[in-house]
Amino acid sequence: MAVHEHSRRQGRSLLLSILLNLGFALLELFAGLFANSLVLVAGALHDAGDAVALVLSWLGLRLSLLPPNRRRTFGYRKVRILVAFVNALALAVFTVLVVRAAIGRIVTPEPVKSPVLILAALVGIGVNGAAVLILRQERHSLNIRAAMWHLLDDLLGFVAVLLGGIVIRLTGWTVIDPVLSIAVGIMVLYGTWRVFREATSILIDSTPRDLNYEEVRRFITSFSPAIRDLHDLHIWTLGEGERALMAHLVVADGTVSSFQPLLAQLDCALRDRFNIQHITLELECDACKSGAGVCLN
């Protein structure tokens, strides 16, 4: 129940951020058309794209709450991770395009209406700042962090627009706008790379970054003298905050019931020490074989 309540809270935060983004995108579009400002129209399209990214994050969150079935026995836990991956990739591509356009504007500067930029930047900072603060409470979620980087991209962009608008207003130096855009783009690419790397690691079932594979292996083999060896140890992430472990334990020959206390104690120890929730341990005796060894006989 706690997990579902937590997910519902994330969903509410995302929905509120979606409404803020969509509302501001419409206002920015109308302001851009009224002022004949291509910069604001482009910004409105950017904000609308971020709203779509937030909608995808919300849909991913909803799908992740669906129960397991015969086809997807682990449920849809990784949908949120997949959405975070797509969001990070899309934002990186968009940022590269913006940086490319900014380089073109350095070579060929264009006139900028500074008063409109300053006003739009102030409103944009307020709206996107509020959305970031709303989602910040759930920032431990990879999916939420990916959505936050979309909003932070806008927030930093509007800070750059505000500074650029003030400088242009005072000096007429229009080249400051693309220079600041490139600086913001580099910061955004750094953040999206971290989300992209973590999401990719989870999607290909890598060992969690904060766990040491050899340490877990030593912990299991030294847990009890009854455990003589260990093989086929796998540690991966099912979804956000849900880790799984599977291993084959080699023990002395005996009845299954005699090893039940050992398995229960090891299960609890792994949960407490490494925060692993889904644990599958298979027992094998010295004279037994498993996997390919069985198939060859």
Secondary structure, 3 states (H helix, E strand, C coil): CHHHHHHHHHHHHHHHHHHHHHHHHHHHHHHHHHHCCHHHHHHHHHHHHHHHHHHHHHHHHHHHCCCCCCCCCCCCCCHHHHHHHHHHHHHHHHHHHHHHHHHHHHHCCCCCCHHHHHHHHHHHHHHHHHHHHHHHCCCCCHHHHHHHHHHHHHHHHHHHHHHHHHHHHHHCCCCHHHHHHHHHHHHHHHHHHHHHHHHHHHHCCCCCCCCCHHHHHHHHHCCCCCEEEEEEEEEEEEECCEEEEEEEEEECCCCHHHHHHHHHHHHHHHHHHHCCCEEEEEEEECCCCCCHHHHCC
